[in-house]
């Protein structure tokens, strides 16, 4: 089941980052300057972020098997159609559609992991499926660059769209919840449930229905602890969205690298981010198993990772390609460490509001997918990318401070009765 989610994440991020690979050629053909390109990069984020709360609520009510299949096929169709755009408006609209149909994906991921894994295994499980975004992009970015080189940017969108449509059918055929899986025995169900896994959520009809209230939404926004992880997630995603959008353009247009060479060099930071993510996930679970408090075990890798992400500013002080990639890889390694932050949704969420809390968490974090590409477009419009990297590094420092000063003891938030 975790392997299926892993592949979902790979495809999810292929359809987010294919535009970054195509950007140099596409912007020339469609005559898009840095500011317009910034808005195109942000289009995905507008719908994706704004629909996180509805997506989280839907993830609480619709079976992952059905909802994920629907999302995979529809966002992949939107991706495929991007091959036929004729200008800014059509491309912006289709990126909006891609973001809208991807919106429930991470709340569904969190629901799947919460159903299949006990608490003490969850950070490892989260780090493994989230690593799909980095492993996939690290090894497939050179492939995407090669596809575009031979088939053009239109062929790139058609290819990635078709892959997602086929995989949506595969997911529907093979995924099952624990209670519905034929090979799961009672001992495994007991192990998951005794460890804090929520395998019986589909039986909680009244509790699920209660998630659909403005009162619950208000409560999820009123917790200081939750605000700490919301701000932290915005900072984590700020670094992530730089790499998903502007990074290839930065290497080609602002650092003068060859397009094919940039495709291979761009994979290095993604491998570093994957290493950081896997390291922090397994170390965090190991600390919990050896008796370290949950707060220390879960927060320490995230804080350390956010502080490391500030090192992206170092690229401003060198013209050596090796050192530029080193600073980029170090910063993304830190950002990868901090991406186990999804474990706090499982730890802190009220039991009947995991989807809603996950939606709010992802909404706040993915505001970065709107803000960061646009701000970078304005900061770099005069041909100087240095202020943009300072902006990203500063957000990483703010995120670390948020976890240090706002996130208190890691324990489930109790919602006051109405």
C-alpha positions, 0 to 999 in steps of 0.5 A, a space after each residue: 500500500 505504501 508503494 502505491 502511495 509512493 508512485 502517486 507522489 512521484 506522478 504528483 510531482 512530475 505534473 507539478 515540475 514538468 512546467 519548470 523543465 519546459 519553462 525556458 522553451 515555452 516562455 520563448 514560444 509564448 513570449 512570457 517574461 519573468 513576471 508573467 512566468 512567475 504568475 504561470 508558476 504560481 497558478 497551480 498553487 492558487 487552486 491547490 492551496 485554496 482547495 486544501 480545506 475542502 480537499 481535506 474534508 472530502 478525504 475524510 468522507 470519500 474512500 481513498 481508493 475512489 477519490 485518489 483514482 478520480 484525482 489522478 485521472 483528472 489532473 493528468 488530463 489537465 496536464 495532457 491538455 497543456 500541450 495544446 495551449 496558445 498563450 498565457 490565459 489557456 496555460 494559466 487556466 490549465 495549471 489552475 485545473 491541475 492544482 484543483 484536482 491535486 488538492 485532496 492528494 496529500 490529505 489522502 496520503 495522510 489518511 492512508 498512512 494513519 490507517 495503515 501504520 501505528 504511531 511509532 512507525 508513522 514518521 518512517 512511512 511518511 518519509 518513505 512516501 514523501 521521498 517519492 517527490 525527490 527520488 522521482 524528480 532526481 532520476 526523472 528530471 534528466 529524462 524529462 529534459 531529454 524528452 523535451 529535447 527530442 519531442 519538444 515541450 508539447 511532447 513532455 506534457 502529453 507523456 506525463 499526462 498519459 502516465 498519470 491516467 494509466 496509473 489512476 486505473 492501477 491505483 483503483 485496481 490494487 488499493 484497499 483500506 486495512 479492513 477491506 484487504 483480503 490478506 490482512 489478518 486480525 493480528 495485524 489489525 490489532 497491531 495497527 489499532 493498538 499502536 494508534 492507527 485509525 483503521 475504523 474511521 469509515 465506521 465513524 459516521 456521526 464524527 465524520 459528518 461533524 467535520 463539515 462545520 464552520 465551528 470545527 474549522 474555526 477550532 483548527 485555526 485557533 490553536 497556537 501549536 497548530 499555527 506553529 506547524 502551519 508557519 513552519 510548513 510555509 517555510 518548508 514549502 518556500 524552498 521546495 517551490 523554488 526548486 519546483 519552479 524557478 531552479 532550472 530557469 535559474 541555472 540556464 538563464 541566470 547562471 548560463 548553464 547548457 540546458 541538457 547539463 542543467 537537467 543533470 545538475 538539477 537532479 543533485 539537490 533532489 537526491 540530497 533532499 531525499 537523503 535528508 528526508 529519509 535520514 530524519 524520518 528514520 532517526 526520528 522514529 529511532 529516537 521515539 523507540 529509544 525513549 526520547 520524548 515525542 516532542 524532541 524526536 519529532 521537532 529536532 530534525 525539522 528545526 535543524 533542517 529549516 536552519 540548514 535551508 538558510 544555506 541557499 544564500 551561499 550561492 550568491 557568493 560564488 560563480 563556481 558551478 560546483 559550489 552553486 550546486 553544493 549550496 543548493 543541495 545543502 539547502 534542499 537537504 535541510 528542506 528534505 529533513 523538515 518535510 517529516 512535518 506531516 507527522 505533526 498532523 497525525 500527532 496533533 489533529 483531533 481524531 475525527 478531524 485528521 482530514 480537515 487539519 491536514 487540509 488546513 496544514 497543507 493550505 497554509 504550507 502551499 500558500 508558498 506555492 502562490 507567493 514564492 514564484 510571484 515574488 521571485 519573478 519580481 525580485 529577479 526581473 532586473 536580471 539579478 537573482 541574489 535577492 530571491 535567494 535571500 528571500 528563500 533563506 530568510 523564510 527558512 529561518 522564520 520557519 525554524 523560529 516557529 517550531 522553536 517558539 510556537 510549537 509546544 508539547 507534541 500531543 493531540 489537540 482537544 477540540 472544545 465542545 460547541 
